[in-house]
Amino acid sequence: MSSHGECITIHIGQAGCQIGRDCWELFCHEHCVKQDGTRDKMEVSALGAEQEDTTYSSFFSETHAGQHVPRSIFVDTDPSTRDEILASDWRKLFHPESILGYKQDCKNIFFEGRFMAAHCKIKEDVMDRVRLAVDLCSNLQGFFVLHSFGGGTGSGVGCEVLHDLHEAFDKKVIFQPVLYPSHRFSSSIVEPYNCIFSTFYMRDVVDVSLMLDNEATYRVCETNLNIKSPHFTHVNRLIAQTISACTTSLRFETQLHATLVEIVTNLVPTQHFRYPMVSLAPVRAKAKEDHECFSEQEIVTELFESKSVLCDVTHLKQNRYLASVVLLRGVGSRPKTERASEGYTEQPVEANHVITALHTLKDGTHRSPLKFAPWVSSGFKVGLVGVAPTIVPADTHMAKTGRQGAMLGNSTAVRQLFVRQYTKYLKLFYRRAYVWQFIEANGEIDLFYEAREGVRDIIGHYEELLRQCAQAENERYDGNTIVKVEGMTSLVGGAGTGRPS
Ligand SMILES: Nc1nc2c(ncn2[C@@H]2O[C@H](COP(=O)(O)OP(=O)(O)OP(=O)(O)O)[C@@H](O)[C@H]2O)c(=O)[nH]1
């Protein structure tokens, strides 16, 4: 039994399942679970203090045979995802019936996904597996539902599953890491339709949508990991590392608690603003492995820099944070003169240092201070775990560091993602381009208008919030950007950030 309560992960569609596989591979390495699901006793005892830590049972259930089974469900309409998992080295890890595959994909169409979910028994199958997984929990915390908004399965099947999940377990947290379609790296022309429908239909059934996109993740792979032309393997490993950093306080004994409920409570001031971005730091190339050590101050500062954020937003400093959750893990930094072999003793990350670092960032004395909405007085939730991050052996690009942090930041900057997809949607819909395919897949033209209005409302809430911030700070909102009364500095200007007409 887990002291924190259990979490069930659901991976939907190709992107959700592929990233899910990488997440579980990493979790297994972190908790010394081997490919066949047994725990490596030698590795566990080498970890010392971690030996007694059974918190990992929040993500793994243990059978009488000593097998550790992920509390997870994989579902894709395309049969190849299931076949790939069952042919991989990790096939013994997963319960075979928790990997669901069907006959054909959803052709990139949201309504096809919804139709298949209802008529091919997909959501019944998923909910059956969910109920079985819930029966194995003694104190379920909630669900992680990982999928993309660009494909038909991730969006359409995801939407149906989330509605059922919300209805059946309305008291449990639903935490949704979302791969939002990105500016340049889209794989289909109808992604804006899928994305706007998903954003609209899932807005009331999920507690938190953690926004990630391929564009920013590719950029971090290129700039921080020095990978010349990254592909999904690299991107997925980085996303898995980020999700791992976001869940450490749920899987390890903590020095400072951050349960799923606490994370959501602190992060979401109102239901309108529940789209935090996420960042990971430090992310360094292997070649720099022994050349840097990281203090709490450095990690915290880097977490709030736009180069560390895994969704493609600009003008971070000119936007406003509503809340943020900082999750740090690791042992002491490794100054060059104090290598382990030379009597170096491990010091856990210090809670006081982290909190001081956060306040320095906020109080205006820092070289690039953070700006919160004027009525937010504290704004930080901190979680700490004294276990160093792990890199999977196959990852030859990322340096192993003794410490790592993730930041979930609820910022008005996220509005840019909605605006970009909304603008693309309007351009396509103005010409009624590709609409017939959505209608043929059981969509209705009215739903296009409804979704458009719904997402416009979401964007409108962020704009109203910025207007209120401007008023409270004695600045001026000019209908599109906010300008300083003195000095006329643009607050939210920049390409792709304005509101579409
Ligand atoms: N990071 C990452 N993105 C992916 C991966 N596979 C697909 N994507 C992105 O996800 C979006 C498409 O979603 P998919 O998950 O492939 O599609 P699906 O949900 O399976 O839907 P259908 O193919 O229509 O059944 C595109 O923006 C792709 O660029 C992956 O393994 N990793």
The ligand as a Gaussian input file, in Angstrom:
#p B3LYP/6-31G(d) Opt

LIG

0 1
 N        6.485000      13.886000     -29.179000
 C        5.838000      13.040000     -29.962000
 N        4.865000      13.467000     -30.760000
 C        4.223000      12.580000     -31.523000
 C        4.549000      11.214000     -31.530000
 N        3.744000      10.584000     -32.408000
 C        2.943000      11.531000     -32.929000
 N        3.221000      12.744000     -32.398000
 C        2.536000      14.011000     -32.661000
 O        1.167000      13.814000     -32.279000
 C        0.311000      14.419000     -33.222000
 C       -0.550000      13.357000     -33.866000
 O       -1.077000      12.557000     -32.881000
 P       -0.958000      10.959000     -32.841000
 O       -0.895000      10.588000     -31.397000
 O        0.112000      10.481000     -33.746000
 O       -2.307000      10.523000     -33.466000
 P       -3.396000       9.584000     -32.835000
 O       -3.930000      10.211000     -31.619000
 O       -2.847000       8.211000     -32.692000
 O       -4.559000       9.649000     -33.930000
 P       -4.789000       8.862000     -35.305000
 O       -3.418000       8.630000     -35.909000
 O       -5.642000       9.773000     -36.093000
 O       -5.487000       7.592000     -34.935000
 C        1.193000      15.112000     -34.225000
 O        1.312000      16.465000     -33.847000
 C        2.511000      14.397000     -34.123000
 O        3.577000      15.262000     -34.459000
 C        5.598000      10.772000     -30.667000
 O        5.956000       9.604000     -30.559000
 N        6.188000      11.735000     -29.903000

